[in-house]
Structure formats: C-alpha cells, structure tokens
Amino acid sequence: MTGPVFQVSTALAADAAGLRLVGALDLDGTAQLRAALADCFARRPDRVVLDLRGLRFCDCAGLNVLMEAKATADRIGTELQVEGARTQVARLFALTGVRDLFAGGVPRLPPRTV
C-alpha cells in the first residue's frame, strides 16, 4: 500500500464546514476523524457536510464516530449532512438502523436476495 488507509480533509467557511472522507474508516482512522470533527464543531458552523463519496469501507468503530458527530451536531444546533454514501456504507447504515439519521445522502438499497 502506498498511502494511508484513511484520510480526512477539511474545508472551512464562515458558516459551514466540509469533511471529505477517503479510504477505509475503521478503528485506526477514528482518532483522525474525531480530531477533524472536533475542530469543525469548535467553530460552531451552521452546517457540517460529510462527503462520503471516497469512503469505500466503514466498520462499527467508524459508525460510532459518525453517530457521535450527529449527537454533537444536534446538541449544538448544527445541521449535519451526509453526501454520497457508497453501497457498503449505505448498507451498514441500513443494517444498523441509522440510515434515517443521515437520510439526505444515503441511498435506499433494494432488498438483498440470497
């Protein structure tokens, strides 16, 4: 492998913050994501957008950080938006019952047939 398994980049504006998640979000990437989210929330933006288009994998440790972000956003009155969830991440959200927390950017998947 030539680079980190998980990367997060941040774009800040006066009233909004955007985080672009790339790679595989597992236990190893949670500290990096928590730090980026804490920096964003400390600025008290009106909106935080999580761009998941580049996130190819997320496990339960990563999901916990995303749920913590949603709880923090709700607590401080910031809108949290998710955009571009790919199939694996969308399926994780659906299977764990949190899809509606991030409804705007999480596609509804057809039932899985075996």
N, C-alpha and C positions, 0 to 999 in steps of 0.2 A: 504494500500500500504506500502511496506517495504522499498522502496528506492526512490531516486529522479525520477521524471517523465522523465527528460532528462539528459544525461551525454555526455560529450565530453572528449576524451583522445587524447593526442598529442604525436607523436613520431618524434623527430627531428634528421636529419642527416646533413652533411656538405652542401649538395646541394638540399636536399628535405625535405619536412615536410609532415607528415600524420596525419589526424584527423579522429578519429573513432567516429561517432555519434550514440547514442543508445537511444531508447525510443521515446518520442513524442516531436517534436520541434514545440513549439507554442510561444506565446509572453513571457511566463515565462522563456524559455530557450534561448532567443535571446541574452541577455547580456552575458551569459556564452560563447556562440558560438562566438560572436563578439570579446570578450577578447582573446579567443584562436586563432582566425584568425589574430587579430592584432599582437599578439606575433609571429606567424609564418611569417607574411608578413614583420615584422620589421627585420627579419633575411635575407631577400631578397633571398629566395631559388629559384632554377631554376624551381622547381615544387612543387605544393601542391596537395596532393591527399586526397579527401574527401571520406571516406569509409561509405557508407550509408546502408550497409547490416543490421545493427541493428536498423535503423531508421524505426519505424513502422507507424509513422504519421508525417506529416508536414503541417502546415497551411500557410496562406498568410504572416504572420509575419516572420515565418521561411524562407519562399521562398524569402522574401525581403533581408534577411541577406545573403542567398546564392547568390542572384543576385549582392548584394554589393561586395561580395567576388570575383565574376567573374570580375566585373568592376575594382576592386583594382588590381587583378592579371594582367589584360590586361594593366592597366596604368603603372605598374612597370616592366612589361616584364616577369612575372612568368606564367608558364603553370598551369592551374587549371584543375584537372581531378576529375571526379565523378565516383565512382565504386559501383556497387551493389544496385542500386535503386530498392526498392521493389515496388510492384504493386501500392499502394496508392500514393507513391511519384512520380513514373513514370507517373501516370495518372494526377497528379497535374501539372507536367512539361508539359505534352501534352496539357491539357486543357488551360493552361495559355500561350502557345506558346513559352515556353523557352526550350523545350526539346533539340533543336539543340545547345543551348549554352553549354549543358552538355552531348553532344551526345555519347561520348565513353561509359559511364556507365549507360545509361538509355535505357532500352529495349523498343522496339516498341511494343505497345499493339494492339491486334486486336480491331476492332470497337466494341463498346458496343451495344448489341441488347436489345431491350425492349420488 
